[in-house]
Amino acid sequence: MAWLRALISAFSVPCLTLGLLFFAASLTPSLIPRDALVQGILGGLLIALGYLLGKIIGLLWLAADMPRLKGRAAFYRSLVLAIAALGFTIWMLAYSLDWQNALRIKMGLEPAEAQHVLTILSAAVATFLVAYLIGFLVSVLFRWIRGRFYRFMPPRRANVLGVVAVVLILFFVTRDGILDNVVTGLDNSYEAAQDLFENAPPPPDNPDQSGSSASLIDWAAMGRPGRDFVTSGPDAKAISAFTGKPALDPIRVYVGRADGETPEERAQLALGELKRLKAFDRKVLVVVSPTGTGWMDPGSHDPLEYMHGGDIATVSAQYSYLQSPLALILETRTGLDQATELLRVVHEHWKTLPEDSRPRLYAHGLSLGAWSSMYATNLFRLVDDPINGAFWAGPPFPSELWNYVQNARNPGTPWMLPTIGDGSLVRYASHYADASEAKADWGRMRIAFLQYSSDPIVFYDPLSVWRAPPWMNDPPAPDVSDHLTFIPIVTQFQLALDMALAFGAPPGHGHAYYAQDYIVPWVQVTAPKDWTEEDTARLKAHCDFGFQKGCDNSSE
């Protein structure tokens, strides 16, 4: 039991006091409501972080040979600080339920009847103990390595090299041992889940569909997201029933990741399929970058096909099997290269066509797809016979073009819903605004962003470790907590957790984009012929089926 005595003797009450302050601060609200278990895990991690910072401060204090309290004075200091921190924590726990419920009400959720303080505290303690044990084992490793170095070098040098050695060991173990295996396992599991090759269902009989026997694209390699996309959505009959006018079957082209070895191969395959289906004879052509798994949001594409009477073609190419957060970290370059190559080959062919008979060309993407689509919409797509416009939803915070536009906002306009110039080139939409209002009419090119004010995927800020994000300096948006407060370090962890919770938010909040909020921005960007506000209202009613659902009612 020597290890247990060492574990207990290494424990520091002053460091735990700092951890308690971090835990209390974590109870303040952020962008997404948190349940008791999630709050407890967050609090436990922040206790561990506060404890670690306390240890580091103590080591620096000792290294600087600063004076230290000893004996009874040290005991009373620790007691007073612990009582103060505990009292502050109890006070914050008492208010945390009200803060979370106020945010839930703003998002249309039922208030929680109880915060389950016991659950919060249990989860926090368990999380902290696990983190503390890991930290203790790392310190044991350091002392063992340092002891080996003591045999042939001075203590100070052994200490420094011991730290370096531990950091390198942890880095290579997590990267080459744990991380690589996790990534490989995730990629394989998602690939299997997409029913590739022998698991694929029978291809469509219609030769005018991608993946059919007449298609250039291998149905079995397309993957489930692609097959769902090309076989769903409204057909000419459903569109005509809604509009009361003759309609066409929309063209949907999708190239799976397994359909080509490189982004160039997949892009050329997509172009060949577009030509085969005569997609360049349509009035509208949309080049879409999908999310990380290759998913295409029917809530965005179905309404667009209704408003253009089916006289539209949509093309996309998959670049990953991973969920967007993982693809953002692990396969960033692949997504950017695929989006760039697809838009390049389509745009270059489109420029060769007669200007008065070719389709209007637009770029589109949701979430990680918005980031890669923006990257692809570079200077070459915006000058010298440029595309007609773009519509990007839920753009992730690292997006360079989005950041550039955000920072060009008119002075005094909010960061979450800015105004850019006179609104003739760029407009913003949210759950509370639809990009229809601006000082000036649209110019030749139309660009719209749809971003929910409570979406941490959009508004996470890496610099919130030490300074408030820009949007925290503005009055809170309608679905943002009135009690949101910037706290160094803590806010960073809250927003990071919010990103993980954002996909489970109610439709119209967080990262849960849905048909109702796509419709008017699409109208603004693509300007469908003879479209009226009454048509918009009817389409919204027709598509009122919630998050991740489209408007294909042909089977009803």
C-alpha positions, 0 to 999 in steps of 0.5 A: 500500500505504499503507492496509496500512501504516496498518492495521499501524501502528494495531495494538496488542499490549497491546489484543490481550493483553486480547483473548487473555484474553477468548478464553481465557475464552470456552473455558469451558462454558456451557449448550449444547455448542459444536463447534470451528468455533463456538467459534473464531468466538465466540473471535474475536468476543471477541478483537475485543471485548477489543481494542476495550475496550483501545483505549477504555481507552487513549483514556480514559487519554490524554484524562485525561493519565495517565502512560505508559510509553515505550521499553524499559519499555513493550516489556517490559511488553507482552512480559510481559503477552503471555506471561502471556496466551498461557500462560493461553490454552494452559492453557484450551485444554488443558481445553476439550475435557474441559469440552465432553465433560462437558457432552455426556455430561450431554446423552446425546451422544457425547464429541468425540474431539478439540477440533480446536485448529487449527480453533478457532485458525483460525476465531478468527484469521479472525473477529478479522481481519474484525472488525479490518478493519471497525473500521479502516474505521470509524476511517478514516470517522471521521477523514475526517469529522473532517477536514471538521469541522476546517475550520470548528470547534475540534478538540474539537468536531470530535471529538465531532461526528465520533463522533456522525456516524459512529454515525448513519451506521452506524445508518441504513445498517444499519437502513434499508439492510441490516436492512430488506432482510434482513427483507423478504427473510426474510419473503418467503422464508418466505412462499414456503416456506409454499406460499401460494395458487397453490403450495398443495396441494388442500384436504381433502375432509372438511367437518369440517376447516378449509380444506375447501370447507365451511370459513370459512377459505381453505385456500390462505392457511392456509400450510404450518404450518397445513395440516400441523396441521389434517391431521395428528394422531390420528383417532378410529380411532387414539385408540380403538385406543390407549384401547380406548374409543369416541373422537371426531375431534379438532377443529383450527382454524387461521387463517393470517396471510394469511386476514385483514388484522388480528388482529381479522379472524383472531380472528373468523374462528377463532371462526366456524370453531369455531362451525361445527364445534361446538367449544364442545360438546367437553369441552376447548378449547385456545387456542394461540399458535404459534411465529414461523413458525406451527408447532404442535408435534405432540409437544404436541397429539397426546398431549393428544388421546389422553388426552381421547379426541378430545373436544377442540378446538384453535384457533390463529392465525398472526401471522408467517412469520419464525423465532421469534428473528427474530419475537421481535425484529422482530414482537413487537407483532404476536404479542402482539396476535394472541394477545390478540385470539384469546383475548379473542374465544374467552373472551368467547363461552365466558363466554356459554355454560352453565357446566355444558355448556361446555368447559374452556378452556385457554391454551397456547404453546411458545417465542415462542407461550408469551410471546404466550399469557402476555401474552394471559392477562391480568387479564381472563382470570384473573378474572370467570369465568376460564379453567381453566388454562394450560400454557406451554413454553419461555417466553422470558426477556423474558416478564413473567408468567413473570418475575413468577412466577419472582421469587415462588418460595419462598426456597431453591428453585432458579431453574431449577425453583422452587416457588411457594407450596403448588403449588395454582396454579402448578407447574413441569416440566422433563426431570427433573420433571413437575409432579405433586408439590406440598404441596397439591392443585390449586385451581380454576385450574391453571398449569404451566410446562415449562422445560429447565434447559439452555434459554438461550431461557428462562434468558438474562439481559441483565444477565449483562454484569456480574452472574451470572444468578440460576440460576448461584448455585444448584447446577447442574441435572443437564444443566448443566455443573459447570464453568460460571463467570460471567465479566463480558461473556464470559458474556453472549456465551456465552449469546447464542450458546447461544440460537442453538444451543439448537434443535439440542440433543438432545431434552429439552435446550436448546430441543428440547421433545418429547412425552415431557415434555409428557404429564404436565404436560398430565395435571396441567393438564387432568385427563383423566377416569379417567386413570391412571399406567399410561395415562401410561406407555403414552402415553409409549411410544406417543409415543416418537419424538423431538423434533418428532414427534407420536403419530399412528401411524394410518398404521403 
